[in-house]
Amino acid sequence: MLVDSHCHLDFLSEQEDLAAIVDRAEQAGVRRMVTISTKLSTFPAVQAIAERFDPVYCSVGVHPHEAGGEGVDDPGILVELAAHPKVVGIGETGLDYYYEHSPRARQQSSFRAHIEAARRTGLPLIVHARDADEDIVATLREEHDKGPFPGVIHCFTAGPELARAALEIGFYISLAGVITFKNATDLRAVVAELPLDRLLVETDSPYLAPVPKRGKKNEPAFVRHTAEALAAERGLETERVIDATGDNFFALFSKVARPAA
């Protein structure tokens, strides 16, 4: 059950035929896709895409890059929007100290509001983490002590400390095309130690197209290449990795309807 657990179809729709993109994904065996919200102001367009295509679901949330202008203070708005049957996750949220597009304090307060929404709804928190491992670990542990919540570190590129902390609180870790890159040796070393029953695969399209699609605009059909790279790294058959990551996806995103075999 090949799944793209994290893509941005609204970004692709600006220049591409979405129906063709979804069709190519299905032809590649991708049975489910989650298109991710980055701003509440554009969430209606994200939700509309999920409503339009049966295999597509969506999340609701504000990316840390957007926290300065659209950061969430009241988790209630997220809880309300998450009641829609096609909304299956909270985020993406988190911390990004690499680009600093939003003040760190604003990123942190919005992150905590998203965590509370995940706690209230039981939907998985979708975490973006870049150059902020220490603060993300501290926040996740502190908030988890207040009450558990499910979640995933998406497009994982961090070090072993964040991986361990995420696994300790029951999170999953999602891998994107970065693991196929020639210079990702350190990342592959971390990934090699992660349990298969806690891994997902994603594209984060239209970004980070995997080898052998580097240089092209990424899309959900390419998620198979990431699964193949993970299988090669583990010395496993690709179908075993596809089955395992698919099962993990449906365990985490429990609101998503699992298709018939």
Secondary structure, DSSP 8 states (H G I E B T S, - for coil): -EEEEEE-HHHHTTTS-HHHHHHHHHHTTEEEEEE----GGGHHHHHHHHHH-TTEEEEE---GGGHHHH--S-HHHHHHHTTSTTEEEEEEEEEETTT--S-HHHHHHHHHHHHHHHHHH---EEEEEES-HHHHHHHHHHHHHH----EEE-S----HHHHHHHHHTT-EEEE-GGGGSTT-HHHHHHHTTS-GGGEEE---TTS---TTSTTS---GGGHHHHHHHHHHHHT--HHHHHHHHHHHHHHHSTTS-----
